[in-house]
Amino acid sequence: MIDTSSAGTKTENRFTQFCLRGLENIYIPSEHVFAASIQLVDGKMVHVRDRDLEFRFTMNTLMGLHRMRMQGAKVFLDIESDYHGMEKQIEEHSNSPLDIAATVWTGRCLGTEVPPQALSSFRHLLNNAPQMRSLGPKALAWSIAACLTGGTDDYRHALELAKLAAQRYIHPVTGLVRQEPFGLRRNWSPFGAQSYMAFAFLFLARKTGNDWARNIGLRTARKLVQLQGENGQWAWMYHVPTGRVTDYYPVFSVHQYAYAPFFLLEAIGQGYEEFRKPLVKGFRWILGQNEIGQSMVEPARQIVWRRVIRKSADAKLTKLLRAIGTIYGGVKSGIKKAHDLDIDRQCWGFEMALPLVVFSGMNDFHEILDDKCFS
């Protein structure tokens, strides 16, 4: 069970300790932010900068570090100071529902004052959500989580947002989540949209006891488990109306060790033990039980490499044609052989932070979280 507003037992597993050490390498102390990514270039780890991404990633990371601190771990920065240091950038991000939701969710998780401008923008979001075309599934899910964190005042808004999400994005038959409500892309959706929405509905069910929300979250979670790959892969892209995988690649490590556990642990915490096996199987993918036979964890650099990709060209048009061929042309979306694949040796700024939100204080799953590679 994940609760971003309360402490657990005073203990830490090897995996979260490993991620904490890795995050220190992504942090830029002079600017009090986490880099957009860190990449291996000519044998050296190099920061890659992107101001917009760094705002959101820093919010994600501060939430994770707060979770670690609540378990008694010593963190390497002043969490509240860095959070309020981001306040001067709020105006730049006030038109981004995702960034505003991240700011409110993080502030409420920390138990600190949310910047007034962020709260004002969030109130505008809550009052005008049905008219906001820019409110995608991820932003809706984060907004629901923000409403459910730090008190009960916004529980009513959380339910209203969930009803909007169900109407706009969740397919009534397959249970999968659309990425877009209109246009050509409405039938195709990546794993990230699925995972956050499943979590949001299950989180809503736990906080409010709403069976409607629980049933929707469970239906999406069960569909994703049904489509999990033979090595535990969570596919990259789905065709929502048919409920089929259109492409497994790239396979992202963070999906395996954070995105999927985000909603699977929430379901397990509510008594649905059926999700334990797919969680463990998916996590073991990064430990080397995968199609390339290599661990995605590199202890020497304290990093989990970002993804497994095709060696061949994989432009957007190629992916689109492949997806169309899978659904309408009888092309099989299968798992590739090792010689066709490569490791993308980088890590985005939030990817070592989400495990702290998901697994911090976890006294279970020792078979994966205390693997010797995390020592």
N, C-alpha and C positions, 0 to 999 in steps of 0.2 A: 504494500500500500504506500502510495506517495502522498505526502502532505507537506506542501511548501510553506506551511506557517507554524509548524510545531517541531520541537526537538524529539529525537529518539534516544536510544541508549548510547552511552558514552563509549563507543567503539568504532573502529574503522577497519575496513578490509584492505587488502593489498592493492586492489584495482583503483580505488578512489585515492589512495595515497600516491600511486603511480601517476594518476591524472593530475593531482595537485602539483607534483614536481614538474610535470610536463608543462603545465600552465605558466609556471614561472619563466619558462623559456620563451613564451609567446607574449608576455607582458612587456610593455614599454614604459619603464618607470618615469622617464622624463615627461611623459604626456598622460600618465595614469590611464592608459587604455590598453586593450588587447588587440594585437595586429589582426588584420583581416585573415592572414594565413602565414604559415611558416613553411618554406619549401627547401628541399635539398638541391643545391646548385653547386656543381663542381666540388662535391664533397663537403660543403658547408651549409649550415642551416641559415636561411636568409628570410627576413620579414618582408611580406608583401603588404602594401598599405592601401586602404580604401576607407575614407572617412565615414561614408554612410554605413557600410557594413560594420565598422568598428564600434559605432554607437550601439547598435543592436547586440553585437557579440559581447560587448563589455557588460551590458545589462544581464544577458544570459549568464555570464561568468560570475558576476557578483552574487547572483542568486545561488549558484552552486557553491561558491566559497562560504556564503552564509550558512548553508546546510552543513558544510564541513566544520565550521567554527562551532555550531551548536552541538556537534558531537564531541567537542573538546579538542579538535585539531587546531594547530597553530597555522594561521594563514600569513602570507607574505606581504599584505597590504592593509590599509585602513579602508574597510569595505564601505562604511557610511560616507567617509570623506570622498572617496572616488565616485560614489553614486551622486552625491550633491555637486561634485565637480563637473558632472556631465550636464548640469542644469542649463548652462549657458548655450548648449547646443539644441535645447528643446525646440526653440523656434524653427530651426532648420528642418526638424522632423515632425512638426505639428500636423502636416498634411498626410503623414503616413500612419494609417490605423495600426499597422503592425508595430511600429516603433513606439507609438503612444501606449498601446496595450502592454508592450514589454516594459516600459518605464513604470506604469502603474502596478503591474504584477510584481515586478522586482521590489519597488518601494514598499508595497504592502507585505511582501515576504520578509523584508528586512525589519519591518516594524518601525520605519522611519517616515518622516513627513514626505509625501509625494509633492514634487514641485507644482505650484498652483497652475502654471500654464499647461502642464501635462494633465492635471485633473480637469481643467476646463475643456481641453480637447477631448478627453475621455467622456465627459458628460455630453458633449456634442455628439460623440459617436453613439452613446447609449440612446440618446433621444431621437437620433436621425438614422439609425442603422438600416431600416428598410429602404431608404432612399439612396444609400451609399453604394454605388456600383463598384467602388474600389475596395469594398470590404470582402476580401477573399476568405477561403476556408481557414487558412492559418491564422489570419488576423481575428476572425470570429472565435476560433478555439482559444487563442491567447486572451481575448477579451472576456470570454466566459471564465477562464481560470482567474483572471484579475478580479472579476466580480465575486468569486468564491473565496478569495484570499483576504485575510485581515479583518473579518467581521461579517455580519449577516445583512448589512444594509442594502447590498446590491444583489442579493439572491434572486429577487424578482426580475431584475434585468438579465441575470444569467439565464433564467428560464426563457425569457423573451428572445434572447439571442439564439438559444438552442433551437427554438421553434423556427426562427428565421433560417438557421443553418440547415435544419431538416428539410424545409420547404425548398430552399434554393440549391442546395448542394448534394444532398444524400439521395441516391437512387432508391426508389421504393422497392425494387425487386432484388437487386444484387447487394444492396447495403453499402456499396462503395461510394466514395466521396468524389464529386466532380471538382476539378480545378477552377473551371470557369462556368458561370451560369448560362452563358449565351455564346453563340458563335461556333466556329469549327472546332475549337479546342475543348468544348464542353464534354466530349465523350472520352477524353484522354486525361489521365491524372497520375501524378507521381506518388511515391510512397509517403512522402512527408505530409501531404494533405490528409492522407488516410490516418496516419498515426496520431497527429495532434487532435484531429476531430474525435477519434475513438476515445482518446484520453479525456477530452473535455466533457463528453457525454457521461463517461463513467465517473469522473470527478464530481460532476453535477449530481449524479445519482447518490454517491456516497455522502455528499454534504447535505442534500435535501431529502433523500429517501425516495426520489422520484423514479418509479418503475418504468415509465415511458422512456426516460433518458437512458436508464440502464439497458433496456432491451435494444435500443438503437446502438449504443456502444458495443454491446456484446455481439450484435449481428455483424457489424463492421469487423470487429476483432476476429470472429470465427471465419469470416470470408477470407481475410488476409492469411490466417493460419492454413486454411485449405489450399491456398495458392503458394505457400512457402516452398522454396526449392529443395531439391533432394539433399543438398549440403547445408540446409538451413538458411539459404539466401532469401532475403526480402527483396522482391523484384523492384526495379526502378519505375516501370510504367505499366499502367493498367488501362484496359478498355472498359469503361464503367458500365455501359448498357448490357454487355454480355458477361461481365464479371470474369474476364480472362486476362492473363498476363500477356502484354504485347512485347515487352523487352525486359530481360533481367539485368542488362548492363547499361551503365556502370553499376556494380554492386558497391554501395557505400558502407564503409566500416561503421560509421556512426549510426546507421540504420540498425546494424546488427547488435551493437552494444549500448545503445541509448534510445533511439526513436521507438523501436519495437518494445523494449522493456518498459518504456514510459507508460504505454497502455496495458501491456500484459501484466505488469506488477499491480497496477490499479485493479485489474480484474481478479487477480489471485488474492489480493487483500480483501476482496469482497466475497471470497469463498469459492472462486472458480478455478480449481486446481488443474483443470484441463489445459491451462495455458503455461504451466510450468515446463513441460517438455519442449514445446516450441521455443520458449525463451532460452533455455539452456542450449538447444541445438543451434539456434541462431547466433548466440554468443560464441560458441566454439568455432564458428566460421573464422573469426579473427585470430584464433589461437592456432590455426593451421589445418583445421579439418574442413578444407575447402577445395575447390576445383584446381587450384594451382599448387596445392600441397605446401604452402608457405605461411608462416605466421605474419600477420599484419602488424604485430607488436615489435618494436625495436627497443629493447631495454637500454642500450647504450645511449640512445638519443632521447629516451623517455617520451616516446611518441607512438601513436597508432596511425599508420599510413592511411590516407584518405579513402582510397577506393581501388577496385580492380576494374580495368578498362580493356577494351579491345585494342589489339595492336594495329588493326586496320583503321582507315579513315572513318570517322564517326560524326560527320557534320549533321546539323539539324535536319536538313533535307533527307539525308540518308536514314536517319532515325524515323522520320515521318513515313518514308516509303516502306521501311521495314515493318512499322506498326500497321500500316494499311495492308501490307501483304500478309501479316499474321492473322488479321481479322477477316479479310475478304479474299485472300488469295491462297489460303491453305498452307502458308509458310509456318513452320513450327518454331515457337519461341522457346529454345532449349538452353541448357547449360553448356558452355563452351569448354573445349579442352585447354589444358595448361599452355600449350604452345601458341594458342591464339590470343593469349591474355598477357597483361603486364600490370605492374603496381604503380599507381600514381603516388609518388613520394612527396606528399605535402600533407598539411593538416590545417583546416580552417580554424579560426580563433575560438569558435564556440564548441568545437567537437570534443575537446578534452574537458569541457565544463559541464555539459549535459549529464554525464555519468555521475557527477557530484550531486545533482538534483535527484537523480533516479536511485542511486545505490548508496548514498552516504548513510552510515549507521546501520547498513544491512547486516543482519546476523544470520542470514540464510545464503544459499547458493555458494557455499564454500568451494565446490568443485570447479567453479569458473572464476569467482571473484578473488580467490586466494591462490590462483595458479602461480607456479614458481617463476614464470616469466615476468611477473609484476614485482618481484623482490628487488 
